[in-house]
Amino acid sequence: MIDYMTYIAYVYELIDGRYRSIHTIVDSD
């Protein structure tokens, strides 16, 4: 069975990382 807490944390890290990258690019522009 999947450890949902670990899975959610992993997905959140990916989404948060992408959001910060996009936000930084837009903010710099």
C-alpha positions in Angstrom: 0.0 0.0 0.0 1.2 3.5 -0.9 2.3 5.8 1.9 0.1 8.7 1.0 1.8 11.2 3.3 5.1 10.6 1.5 3.5 10.7 -1.9 1.6 14.0 -1.2 4.8 15.5 0.2 6.7 14.4 -2.9 4.1 15.8 -5.3 3.9 19.0 -3.3 7.7 19.5 -3.5 7.5 19.1 -7.3 4.6 21.5 -7.7 6.1 24.0 -5.3 9.4 23.8 -7.1 7.9 24.4 -10.4 5.7 27.3 -9.1 8.7 29.0 -7.6 10.7 28.6 -10.9 7.9 30.0 -13.0 7.2 32.8 -10.5 10.9 33.8 -10.4 11.1 33.9 -14.2 7.9 36.1 -14.4 9.0 38.3 -11.5 12.4 38.8 -13.0 10.8 39.7 -16.3 
